[in-house]
């Protein structure tokens, strides 16, 4: 009988596997949940790997010496074709582990409920194919994947952050956004990041996040079911044979996507207390962020979340 045991690595207490874990258990998976840095250095006995989010940056090795080991575990999973899912920082780590570029990016920060859009490559992907064209997600990141690994398949984007979802190899997926949240989790992040979010009307942001969680379950529970199906029968997933990374186009009429995203953008702008850009990083001393994202994660900045 195929194994259903999946290793789940939580990177911070504020971002547990949450509702995603509930959906996966309901789909028949047995989750072995551990908290970094206490994760194994091999996937022996596990049929899948999930890496969650956290406030540290994907390249903050000096502050979090266990990060190289986690990137190595992600490389091992992709090489061995173990079904893998990286969520937000987990997705950034999956990209960074395979040569992608993850940096603090003031112009690609996203906060709260937003829409993402499928690319044409998603039309043949076993996880993303059934999703709506522009599903709701929760965003909460200050770093961004600015370059995908060589050979990665681009699956979703947004007007603010291009690399929202990707597939690496046959059985590994990374997403920049969150699907695991509860309203309480989002409120905890807001409380911990209050200083960095002073340009937002947080009451409006949180009200939108509260209201969208039923819709998130409707869309992303089936996604979790699909991932569980891949874990149980990975041999059923063929190698991707869709368009190349550089030529992928939206899967639907561009005008329809632009209209949907513009509508959401108008609502998000209304939630701002003033028409200012996304909150920028505020490192101590006013220094500009480095390419490696080596910042003290004890401040208001949540890098990967």
N, C-alpha and C positions, 0 to 999 in steps of 0.2 A: 504494500500500500504506500503511495507517495507520501513523503513527509509534508506536514503542514506547519512546521515550527519555524517561526520568523524571528530573527534578532531585531529588536527595536532599540536604537541608541538615542536616548534623550540627552540633550546637551545642557539643559538648564531647567530648574524646577518650574520656571514660569511658562515653559512650553512643553508640556507633556504630550503624549500621543493623543490624548483627548478623545473626541468623538470618532476620529479615524480609527482608533483602537477598538472602539465599540463596534463599528461597522465591520472591521476585519474579523473580529471574534464571531460576530453574527454570521459572517460568511464562511466560518469553519476553520479559521487559522488559530494556531496556538502561539501567542505572543510571548517572547522572552524579553522583557523590558529591563534595560539596564541604564544607568546614569553615568555619563562621562565624568571622570576618566576610567571608570571600571567596566570597560568593554573588552572582549577577548581579542586576541591578535589574529585569529583565524575563524572561519565560519563553519568549522566542523560541527555536523549535526543540525545545521540550520539550512532551510530550503529557501530563505529569503532574507533581505536586509532592508531596514528602513532607518534613515537618519533624520532626526527632527531639527528644529530651529533653536536659536539661542542668540543672546546679545553680543557675542564675540564676533570678530571678523574671521573670514576663512583663512587668512594668512597671519593671524596673530600668534605665531608659534612661540615668541618670547614670553607672552603672557599666559599662554595655554600650551604647555609642552606636549600635551597628548594629541594635539592636532595632526602632526605628521603620521602618527600611528593610525588615526582614523582615516586619513586620506589613503594610507597604504591598504587599509581594510576595504575601502571602496574600490581601489584598483584591483585588488584580488577578486572582489565580487564580479566586476565587469569581465575580467579575464576568464574566470570560471563559469561565466554566464549564469550567475545566481540572480534571480529576480530582485531588483533593487529599486528603491524609491527614496529620493532626497527631497525634503520639504524645506523651502526657504534657505536657511543656512545650510541645511543638508544638501540641497541642490547646488548651492554655491561650492560646497566642498567637493561634490562629485565633479563639477566642472574644473575646479582648481587642481584636483588630483590627476586630471588627464590633460593638462596643458592649457586649460581655459584661463581667462583673465578675470579676476574679481577685485574691484577697487571701490573705495569710498567715492560716491558719485552724487554730488549735490543736485544735479539736474535729472537724476533718475530715481529719486526717493519717492515712495508711495506709502500712504497712510490710510487705513480704513477700508470700507467696502468700495470695490471698484470692479469694472468689467475687464476681462481679457478676451482676445480674439483668436480663433483657430487659424492656423496656416494650412495650406493645401496638403502638406505632408500628414496632417492629422487625419485625413480622410482614409488612410490605410493603416493607422496605428491601432493596435488592439485595445489600448486604454482610452485614447482620446477620440476615436472615431464616433462613439455614440453621443458625445457631449453636444450641448447646444453650441451655436456659432459663437455667441458672446456670453459665457457664463459669469455669474457673480463669484467673486473671491474676496477674501480678506487680505489686504496688503499691510506689511509693517516692516519695511527694510530701508536702511540707509546706505548699504553697499549694493553693488549691482554686478552681474555677469556682463562685462562689456565685450568679451570675445568668447565664443563657444569653443570647446575642444575640436580639433581637426576631426572631421568625419561625423560630428554630432548632427542629428536631425532636428531642425527647428520646428517646433510644434505650435507654439502660441506666442503672441506678443501683446503689447499695449501701447498707447500713444506716448507714454512716459518712459517705459522700460522695454526695450526690444525683446530681450531674451527671457520670456516668462515660463517657457517649458521646452524641454528638449529630451531627446532619446539618444542614448550612447550605447553602441553595440546593439545586440539583439534584445537584451532584457533589462536595461537600466534606464530609469527616467528621473529627471530632475524638474522640480517646479519652484519658481521664485516666490509664489504666493502661499497662503495658508488655506487649508480645508478642514483642519482638525479643531478649530477654535470653538469655544463656547463664549457667550457674551461676557461671562465673568473673566475669562482669560484676556479678552481684548481690553476690558476695563483695568485689569492689572497692568498691562503694558502701558496704557495711557497714564496711569498714576506714576509709574516708574519713569516715564519719558516726558513728564509734564513740562519741564523747563525747555526741552527741545521742540515742543509743540505749541508754544505760546502764540503762534500766528494762526492757530486754528480755533474755531468754535468747537471745542471738544464735546460739548453737550450734543451738538448736531451730529458730529462724527460718530459718537457712541450710540445715539439713537438709531442712526442708519445701520450700524453694525448689529445692534440688537434685533432690528426688524428683519434683517436678511438671513438669519441663521436657518429658518425653516426652508428657504429656497436653496441654501447651500447644501442642506441634507438631501433635498430632492435631486440635485444634480450630482453631488460628489459621493453619496453612498453607492450608486451604481458603479462609479469609478473604482471605489474600494473593492466592490464585488469583482470587477474585471481584474484588478491586481491579484486578488485571492485566486482567481481562476488561473492566472499565469503561474503563480507559486505552485499550485497543485499539478499543472500540466505544462511545464515550460517548453516541452518539445512541440507543442501545438503552435508556437509562435514562430513564424517564418522571419527571415532577415528582411529588413526594410528595402523596398525597391521603388520608392517614390521619387519625387523631384529632388534635385540637389539642394543643399543648404542655401546656396546663393540665389537660386531661381524660384524658391517657394513663394507663392502668392496667396492672398487671403482665399479661404475656401468658399466664400460666398460673394455676392455682389458688393463691391467696395463701398458704394453709396449707402447701402444698408448698414454696414459696419460703422461707417463714419457717423451716420445719424444716431445709432445706438450709443456710441462712445461720446458723441457730443452732448447727448441728453444727460448722460451720467455726469460728464464733466461740468455741465452747468449746475447740477445739484451740488456737486462737491465744492465748486467755487462759492456757492451760496453759503456753504458751511464755514467758510473762512471769515474771520473778523475783519480782514482787509485783503485787497487783491494783491497779495504778495506771493512770491514763488514758494515752492516746497521748502520747509525749514532746512537750513544748511547746518553742517557740522560745526560745533563750537568747541574745538579742542582748547585745553588750557593754554593761556598765553597768546591765543589768537593765531597760532601757527596753522599753516595749510596742512591738510591731511596728506600723508605719504601714499605712494602707490601700493604699498604693502598693507595699508590699513592697520598699522601697529599703534593702536590707541588704547588708553586705559578704559576698559569696559565698565568701570565702576561709576562713570559719569552718566549724563542723560542719554548718550548715544547708544542706540541699539543697532549694531552693524548688520549682522545677518538675519537676526530674529528667525 
